[in-house]
Amino acid sequence: MIGKILAETREAVASMSATQEGAIRGVTLADQAGQVIVQIRDGASDAVEAVNMFATRMDEAEAFAKPGKR
């Protein structure tokens, strides 16, 4: 009887340890995903800024090229 209780207790402890390790891995992966999302957002912002700058330069060049606008 006591042996069975000890065995089941060990099994429960092992299961809790595995669950804790899984939770730690999950937190680590979530943190990494968050960092990647920030990098993607920053890259997208940089791309939008570059496109806006390009469009502004194109507008300026077009305005300069029109007769009577110089």
Backbone torsions as a table, in degrees:
resi	resn	phi	psi	omega
1	MET	NA	-51.9	-179.6
2	ILE	-63.7	-38.0	178.1
3	GLY	-61.0	-39.7	179.1
4	LYS	-66.4	-42.3	178.7
5	ILE	-62.5	-43.8	178.8
6	LEU	-62.2	-42.8	-179.5
7	ALA	-64.2	-43.7	179.3
8	GLU	-67.8	-35.1	176.8
9	THR	-64.8	-44.4	177.7
10	ARG	-61.3	-41.4	179.0
11	GLU	-63.3	-41.5	178.8
12	ALA	-64.9	-42.2	179.0
13	VAL	-63.8	-42.9	178.6
14	ALA	-63.0	-40.8	179.0
15	SER	-64.9	-41.8	178.1
16	MET	-64.3	-39.1	177.9
17	SER	-63.3	-43.7	179.1
18	ALA	-63.8	-39.7	178.4
19	THR	-64.7	-41.9	178.8
20	GLN	-63.4	-43.7	178.6
21	GLU	-62.4	-40.4	177.1
22	GLY	-63.4	-40.3	178.5
23	ALA	-64.9	-41.1	178.5
24	ILE	-63.2	-43.4	176.7
25	ARG	-61.6	-40.3	178.7
26	GLY	-62.7	-42.4	178.2
27	VAL	-64.1	-42.2	179.1
28	THR	-62.1	-45.6	179.1
29	LEU	-64.4	-39.5	178.4
30	ALA	-64.2	-39.6	177.7
31	ASP	-63.9	-44.1	178.3
32	GLN	-63.0	-41.1	178.6
33	ALA	-62.8	-40.7	177.6
34	GLY	-60.8	-41.8	178.5
35	GLN	-63.7	-41.3	179.3
36	VAL	-65.3	-40.4	178.7
37	ILE	-62.0	-40.9	177.6
38	VAL	-62.9	-42.3	178.7
39	GLN	-63.4	-41.5	178.5
40	ILE	-63.5	-44.9	179.5
41	ARG	-60.8	-44.5	179.1
42	ASP	-62.9	-42.2	178.3
43	GLY	-63.8	-40.7	178.4
44	ALA	-65.2	-40.1	177.7
45	SER	-62.9	-41.7	177.7
46	ASP	-62.4	-40.8	179.8
47	ALA	-64.8	-43.1	178.6
48	VAL	-62.4	-42.7	178.9
49	GLU	-62.1	-42.3	179.4
50	ALA	-64.3	-42.0	178.9
51	VAL	-64.8	-41.8	177.7
52	ASN	-61.9	-42.3	178.3
53	MET	-63.4	-43.0	179.4
54	PHE	-62.1	-44.8	180.0
55	ALA	-62.8	-40.3	178.2
56	THR	-62.5	-44.3	179.7
57	ARG	-64.3	-38.5	178.5
58	MET	-65.0	-42.4	177.6
59	ASP	-61.7	-42.6	179.4
60	GLU	-64.6	-42.5	179.8
61	ALA	-65.4	-39.7	179.4
62	GLU	-66.0	-42.3	179.3
63	ALA	-65.3	-38.5	-179.6
64	PHE	-69.1	-34.0	-176.3
65	ALA	-77.0	-19.8	-178.9
66	LYS	-72.6	137.5	178.0
67	PRO	-61.6	141.8	177.4
68	GLY	81.9	0.8	-178.6
69	LYS	-102.1	1.1	-175.9
70	ARG	-84.8	NA	NA
